Amino acid sequence: MFLIGIDGLEWSVLHPLIRAGRSPNFAALMQRGSFGKLGTLQPTHSPVIWTSIATGKSRKQHGIFGFLDGDRGVYTSSRRRGRALWNIADLHGLTTH
């Protein structure tokens, strides 16, 4: 499996680039794979969304609620509740990059 996610990249930006021939690698990936518009969480805070993608859990379940946690500072993976996809793969002897 190969998942590409680009924070903030809108189809309204990417599609014209592909049609103009300025993004041939994306065009090739789209021809050979699957793609589509995804729904998102509100509010759209990147740490929450990416952690939900990686864990398959909601913000309440994984414990990441934004960029900063008050006086505790920036959220880090050590504060995440639940395993990310790469942690689960590692438990089964699979390699991730």
SVG drawing of the C-alpha trace seen along z (x, -y; Angstrom):
<svg xmlns="http://www.w3.org/2000/svg" viewBox="-17 -27 29 38">
<polyline fill="none" stroke="black" stroke-width="0.4" points="0.0,0.0 1.2,-3.5 -0.7,-6.4 0.0,-9.9 -1.5,-12.8 -0.6,-16.4 -1.8,-18.8 -3.8,-21.6 -3.6,-20.4 -6.9,-21.0 -8.2,-19.2 -9.0,-22.6 -5.2,-23.2 -4.0,-19.7 -6.4,-18.9 -5.4,-22.0 -1.7,-21.2 -2.3,-17.6 -4.3,-18.8 -1.5,-21.2 1.0,-18.4 2.8,-20.0 2.3,-17.1 3.0,-14.0 3.9,-11.8 0.6,-12.5 -1.2,-11.8 0.6,-8.4 -0.2,-7.5 -3.8,-8.4 -4.0,-6.3 -2.6,-3.2 -4.1,-3.6 -7.2,-4.9 -7.9,-8.5 -10.7,-10.6 -11.9,-13.4 -11.9,-12.6 -14.2,-14.0 -12.4,-15.7 -12.8,-16.5 -13.8,-19.8 -12.0,-21.9 -9.3,-21.0 -6.3,-20.8 -3.5,-18.8 -2.2,-17.0 -5.7,-15.7 -6.5,-14.6 -3.1,-12.9 -3.3,-11.1 -6.8,-9.9 -5.6,-8.7 -2.6,-6.9 -4.6,-5.3 -8.1,-4.9 -9.3,-6.5 -11.2,-9.7 -9.6,-12.6 -11.2,-11.4 -9.8,-8.0 -6.2,-8.9 -5.9,-12.0 -4.5,-14.5 -6.7,-17.6 -4.6,-20.2 -1.2,-21.7 -0.6,-22.6 -1.7,-21.2 -1.7,-24.3 1.3,-24.4 2.5,-21.0 3.5,-22.4 3.4,-20.6 1.7,-17.2 4.2,-14.5 3.7,-10.8 4.6,-9.8 1.3,-11.4 -0.8,-9.5 -3.1,-6.9 -3.2,-3.9 -0.9,-2.5 -0.3,-4.0 -0.4,-1.9 3.5,-1.7 3.5,-0.5 1.0,2.3 3.0,3.3 6.2,3.5 4.5,5.8 3.9,8.2 7.5,8.0 6.7,5.7 8.9,2.9 7.6,-0.6 9.2,-3.8"/>
</svg>
